[in-house]
Amino acid sequence: MKSYFLKAWLICGTLDIGWAAINTLIGGNSVAGMLRFVASGPFPEAGDWGLGGALLGLAVHFALMAVMVAVYGLLTAQGLAGKIGPWWLAGALYGLVLYLVMYWVVMPTRWPSIHPGADPVSMAKAIFAHVALVGLPMAYFARRLIGKGVS
């Protein structure tokens, strides 16, 4: 489980934040500003903290990813992910659930003015990231490294 956790945490976390950084740059915005926004979820003042706020945002991102990886690992170790179907289906569905929780529960709760469905392109990009860059790699590593209850 430890090997699964480290690999999935680092790879999924890096893919996800890398995707966010690329999209931020394409949009003409600052990666540091995006990271400060991430940090401002649990630390509202972090938007004004410069480099410290950006580094805190990176830490917050990887802390959230640790929770996501741990939950999927536990579901897999208990055989629950395998009951959904093949590893790739379980991973895709888990990624979709992560998207729904982050964009339709967490973000609107923290920032009520943000509505995730307002821009279909942004929504498609976010779903892609959560399914392809988080859920699928996570399920792949869980299948290979835990191997319980997953085909």
N, C-alpha and C positions, 0 to 999 in steps of 0.2 A: 504493500500500500504506500509506503514511504517513497519508493521509486516512482510509482504512478503519480503521486501528488506533486513531487518536485518537477517532473517532466511536464505534466499537464499544466501546472501552475505557471511555470516559466514560459512555455511555448504559447499557450493560449493567451496568457497575459500580454506577452510581447506582440503576438499577431494582432490582438484587439487594439492595443494602444498604438501600435504602428499604423493600423488602418485609420484610427482616429486622427493621428498626426498628419497622415497624407491627405485626408479629406479636409482637415483644418487648413493646411497649406494651400490646397487647391482652391479653397474658398477665400483665400487671401487673408487669413487670420493667423494669429500667433499661436504656436504650439504651447508656449508657456502660459498664454491666456487660457487656452483650453484646459490645461492641467490645473490652473488656479480655479477654474469653474468646477472641475471635478472635486477639488478640495473644499470648495464652498458648500458642497452638500452637507457634510457633517460639521464644517467649520465656516460659517457664513462670512467671517472677516477675511478668510484666506485670499479672496480676490485682490486684496490690497497688500499682500505680503511679498510681492516680487518673486525672486528666485526661490525663497523659502516656501511660498505658497505653491509654486509649480512642483517643487520636490515633494511637498506634502500631497499634492494631487496624484503624483505617481505612486506614492505609498498607499493612498486611499484606493486607487485603481487596483493595485496588486492585492490589497487586503480583501476587496470585494471578490476578486478572482479566486483567492484562496478559499473563500466560503463556497463559491460556485463549484470549484473542483472537489472540495471535500464532500459536499452534498452528493454530487454525481458518483463519487467513489463509494460512498456509503450505500447509495441506491444499487450500485452494481454489485458490491460485496454481499448485499442481502439478496441478490438475485432478482430485484425488482426491475432493473433496466432490461434484463433479458426477457422478461415477460412481455415487453412491448413488441419485440421482434428482433431483427438483425441489429447489430451494433450501430450501423449508420442511421437506421430509422430512429433508434432510441436517442442517439446524439442529436439528430436534426430536431426531433421533438423537444428535447431538453433545451437546445438553443432557442427554439421558438418560445418556450416557456420563460426563459431568461429575458428575452426581448420584451415579452408582455409584462413581466414583473417590473423591469427597469423603466420601460417607456410609458406604461399605462398605469403604474401604481406608484413607484418610487419618485420618479421625476415630477409628475403632476402634484404629488403630495408636497414635495419640497418646494417646487416652483409652480404654483397654480397657473401662471400665465403661459406656461409651455404646454402646447397641445401636440402630441406626437403624430396625429393623423393629418395635420394641416398641410404637410408637404409630402406627396406620394413618393417622390424621388428620395428624400431623406429617410422616409420610412422603409423603403426597399433596401437602401444601403445599410440601415441599422439591422434589419432582419438578416440580410446577407452576412453581416459581421457576426451576429450572434449564432447563426446556424453554421456557417462555413468555417469561421475562424475560431469559434469557441466550442460549440456543441459537438461538431464532428471530430475535431482533434481530441477533445476530452474523451469521447466515447472510444476512439481508436486506442488511446493509451490505456483506458480502463480495460478494454477487451484484451489487450496484449499483456498488461502487467498485473491485472487482478484475475481476469479470466473466469470469474465465477458468474454463472448464470447469463453469460452473454455469448451469442453465437458469432 
